[in-house]
């Protein structure tokens, strides 16, 4: 029978049309041979030339990196961190994952505990939020000690602690540990006469309003119990000093009694959280010129425990009138 042979560059690709009707050198649907399409991905312009698919122009943001026109412009160079901007540019990030934004290398994410705090790709994820005291837990979060504090940056963020014998009682980290619980110059009995606070005198032989002080830590006060009524016999100038300790902290009093601070010092310990001392002097009946007088220097000293609970010091005059026991 009759056999038809197509000339080079031609083929019979449509059985309904006799002869060699298809130019395989130029047809995008039959490029080089029947049924082989020249339709490269992500290409704006392409053509079949000499039986080969040729990419003319890639869609913006795409590139033909493997020089294989049949799979088109296969690399998204505006977003692929392994071919970012160009076929040969690979983005890498220390302690993190790279990204490609509009053909520019960028930081995609950092691996915990690392951070990028300056926004620059070149520096990578160079900040360890568990050790960096300027960026502790987060960027621009300093971990610095305030007054009487230590500060450590760790896995749970910034941990601030008070140094020994100081407390943070106002719950304000900015003020640090503002309260000293051992703030007297010497250990008890110290007789810290040069650092006492003067409370003045209270009537020891007539009714008067008690003096009440509250605080945290150690302190020294001076108070005097004064005769105010003259001419009556057998009157007693008296007073009571009572110290109440807060829950969890035990305070005691060291008392210097008499005309000289540091003279006869005695400790009055807190029993059940309360330390009490009654003071009395018999009526010398010296009158207005030389009234009876009882001096007391009160040194409040922490014995044990620690906390921001306040002690309460109550100084009452004329306890003899209330039949209180006097020494």
URURUR-V857798 format. One record per backbone hydrogen bond with DSSP energy under -1.0 kcal/mol. CO is the residue of the C=O (numbers start at 0). NH is the residue of the N-H. If there is no record, write none. Layout:
co=CO nh=NH
co=CO nh=NH
This chain:
co=6 nh=9
co=8 nh=23
co=10 nh=12
co=10 nh=21
co=13 nh=16
co=18 nh=20
co=21 nh=10
co=21 nh=23
co=22 nh=25
co=22 nh=26
co=23 nh=31
co=24 nh=50
co=27 nh=37
co=32 nh=35
co=35 nh=30
co=40 nh=72
co=41 nh=58
co=44 nh=55
co=44 nh=56
co=46 nh=53
co=48 nh=51
co=51 nh=48
co=53 nh=46
co=56 nh=43
co=56 nh=44
co=58 nh=61
co=60 nh=77
co=62 nh=64
co=62 nh=74
co=67 nh=70
co=71 nh=73
co=74 nh=62
co=74 nh=76
co=75 nh=78
co=75 nh=79
co=76 nh=84
co=77 nh=102
co=79 nh=82
co=80 nh=90
co=88 nh=83
co=92 nh=95
co=93 nh=124
co=94 nh=110
co=96 nh=107
co=96 nh=108
co=98 nh=105
co=100 nh=103
co=103 nh=100
co=105 nh=98
co=108 nh=96
co=110 nh=113
co=112 nh=128
co=114 nh=126
co=123 nh=125
co=126 nh=114
co=127 nh=130
co=127 nh=131
co=128 nh=136
co=132 nh=142
co=137 nh=140
co=140 nh=135
co=145 nh=148
co=146 nh=176
co=147 nh=162
co=149 nh=160
co=151 nh=158
co=153 nh=156
co=156 nh=153
co=158 nh=151
co=160 nh=149
co=162 nh=165
co=164 nh=180
co=166 nh=178
co=171 nh=174
co=175 nh=177
co=178 nh=166
co=190 nh=192
co=191 nh=194
co=196 nh=221
co=199 nh=223
co=201 nh=225
co=203 nh=237
co=210 nh=314
co=212 nh=312
co=214 nh=310
co=218 nh=299
co=219 nh=196
co=220 nh=297
co=221 nh=198
co=222 nh=295
co=223 nh=201
co=224 nh=293
co=225 nh=203
co=236 nh=280
co=237 nh=317
co=238 nh=278
co=239 nh=315
co=240 nh=276
co=241 nh=313
co=242 nh=274
co=243 nh=311
co=245 nh=248
co=249 nh=302
co=249 nh=303
co=251 nh=300
co=252 nh=267
co=253 nh=298
co=254 nh=265
co=255 nh=296
co=259 nh=262
co=263 nh=256
co=265 nh=254
co=267 nh=252
co=272 nh=244
co=273 nh=270
co=274 nh=242
co=276 nh=240
co=278 nh=238
co=280 nh=236
co=291 nh=226
co=293 nh=224
co=294 nh=257
co=295 nh=222
co=296 nh=255
co=297 nh=220
co=298 nh=253
co=299 nh=218
co=300 nh=251
co=303 nh=249
co=310 nh=214
co=311 nh=243
co=312 nh=212
co=313 nh=241
co=314 nh=210
co=315 nh=239
co=318 nh=321
co=318 nh=323
co=319 nh=322
